Amino acid sequence: MAAIIDVQHLRKSYADTVAVDDVSFAVSEGEIFGILGPNGAGKTTTVECVEGLRASSAGQIRVLGLDPRRDHVELTQRLGVQLQDSQLPERLRVAEALELYSSFYRAPADWRELIDRLGLADQAGTRFGKLSGGQRQRLSIALALVGNPRVAVFDELTTGLDPQARRDTWELIEGVRTQGVTIMLVTHFMAEAERLCDRVALIDAGRVVVLDTPAALVDRVGTGQRIRFRPSAPLDDELLTGLPDVTGVTRRGGVVMVTGNSNALNAVTALLARHRIAAEHLQLEQASLEDVFVALTSGIQSPRAER
Amino acid sequence: MSAEMPAAPAPRSGALRRLTITEFILFRRERVGPVWGIGFPLLLLIIFGEIPSFRRPDQDLGGLTDLEVYVPILTAFVIAMLALNALPPVLAGYREKGILRRLRTTPVGPARVLAAQLVINLVAAAVTVVLILTVARLAFGVALPRQLAGFVLAALLAAAALMSIGLFIAAVVPGGRAAQAVGTILFFPMMFFAGLWLPIAQMPSVLRHLSHVTPLGAAVQALQDSAEGDWPQPVQLLTMVVYTVVFGLAAAKWFRWE
């Protein structure tokens, strides 16, 4: 399938700094594609080049077959954008903002229907200055969608939102994808990428460190399992370290923490059963995208996977 | 995909209308323009008009009444208030809040917001000046400008000069609050040289000469001459043109969308 967004060897340098060194990726139709990375990695610069807000120093970008700079006016008709830290006039009401933005486009969505879908119907007459953080973000999503775009770019959509508002926003984004919009999502929240993205590109120091599905990335780091529990009776560490699947045991207070491969939990529970010890408050932790992030962006052995 | 693409589509006319309407709604909701740019000068006119001595010819003013002197000054007041105190905070605030940047990602672009703001402030100034002339004529018997074309030309040049300065402020300050502060700080000395507290004719000669090189001093002199029936002096018109060109170019050079 042809790429909706195609970025090849993007480079953006300023007088004395290189914001983006060499970034390549391709986003397919219907995908939610995540751009991940620490602060200052070049994520926002990358999407700003995709949006046509900045000219690249080198490389090639095509969005829906258009050049973001040369075909900028046409691109704005088809690309919905939510910018980091972009506000509206304090005294502009929600409905007025949507009516204004919908007038910009050839074939706008029905903004009244959008207000309902994004749960802003009760705020239609509320001024922007009086909206909560979550409501502002929902409005910015609505404004990004009011032109009926085929592609939408969201930059740090949930930063500064409380956990509930964040989860609500995730559901909205999934809903947007269901409507057939291809989405590019910039985030530094691993949970967000894990929950939403089909594929993610991890960017560090202006380069794509790795690009894959969240699950494949987690496998790649392969840190296995971490098991925590409070034994109901005294338990000798050596019994645990004697297990072939266990790689380490530590204790904190009465809590035992065991690390090991993916079979460690089985081995440990079997051992406890043999000694008739119960594992109270048993917790199992598996590697998450966060571990990937830490492992791959801190200079530790990084597999430079490219596609 | 590229086959269906129309060449450089212009924004829909509905977009420009909606943009102007929206900016006008916001202009009304901001206090500065309606209260200080429109209401306050009208109120001043009515207060001055109610003072009997202001309606008597004054030897010191070359036989004019105080009120006849104040109509051009209030005209300058309206223009300066809108251009220095209403326009710059809005534009600088829009840039500071990323509103102009956001508009760059839409088919309309940010330049048209700037145009809409200029149009709204110019129209507000024109309507208010007409109101002032009308009230002065009907309520207090001040004659309409006898050299009307000269008066209109002087007012337009004054608006061009002051709006250029306003755009320059918006270009060089970091945000809305700073624009507000700079606009206010510039407004008072400029209105002083326009004769708001001491009519230009009564100023000591040093101040009078200084006044003639300030944009509002030149404006008020040109408006005053036109009101009395003379064509404004070229040097005053030229002064305003120079301010327009210098600050207009500087604003264009330094204004950033983000």
Chai-1 contact restraints between the chains, C-beta under 6 A:
chainA,res_idxA,chainB,res_idxB,connection_type,confidence,min_distance_angstrom,max_distance_angstrom,comment,restraint_id
A,E51,B,T105,contact,1.0,0.0,6.0,A-B,restraint_1
A,G65,B,M1,contact,1.0,0.0,6.0,A-B,restraint_2
A,G65,B,S2,contact,1.0,0.0,6.0,A-B,restraint_3
A,V73,B,P107,contact,1.0,0.0,6.0,A-B,restraint_4
A,E74,B,M5,contact,1.0,0.0,6.0,A-B,restraint_5
A,T76,B,T105,contact,1.0,0.0,6.0,A-B,restraint_6
A,T76,B,T106,contact,1.0,0.0,6.0,A-B,restraint_7
A,T76,B,P107,contact,1.0,0.0,6.0,A-B,restraint_8
A,Q77,B,P107,contact,1.0,0.0,6.0,A-B,restraint_9
A,V81,B,T105,contact,1.0,0.0,6.0,A-B,restraint_10
A,L83,B,R102,contact,1.0,0.0,6.0,A-B,restraint_11
A,D85,B,G98,contact,1.0,0.0,6.0,A-B,restraint_12
A,S86,B,G98,contact,1.0,0.0,6.0,A-B,restraint_13
A,S86,B,R102,contact,1.0,0.0,6.0,A-B,restraint_14
A,Q87,B,K97,contact,1.0,0.0,6.0,A-B,restraint_15
A,Q87,B,G98,contact,1.0,0.0,6.0,A-B,restraint_16
A,P89,B,L26,contact,1.0,0.0,6.0,A-B,restraint_17
A,R91,B,L26,contact,1.0,0.0,6.0,A-B,restraint_18
A,R91,B,R29,contact,1.0,0.0,6.0,A-B,restraint_19
A,L100,B,R18,contact,1.0,0.0,6.0,A-B,restraint_20
A,L100,B,T22,contact,1.0,0.0,6.0,A-B,restraint_21
A,S103,B,G14,contact,1.0,0.0,6.0,A-B,restraint_22
A,S103,B,A15,contact,1.0,0.0,6.0,A-B,restraint_23
A,S103,B,R18,contact,1.0,0.0,6.0,A-B,restraint_24
A,F104,B,A15,contact,1.0,0.0,6.0,A-B,restraint_25
A,F104,B,T106,contact,1.0,0.0,6.0,A-B,restraint_26
A,F104,B,P107,contact,1.0,0.0,6.0,A-B,restraint_27
A,F104,B,V108,contact,1.0,0.0,6.0,A-B,restraint_28
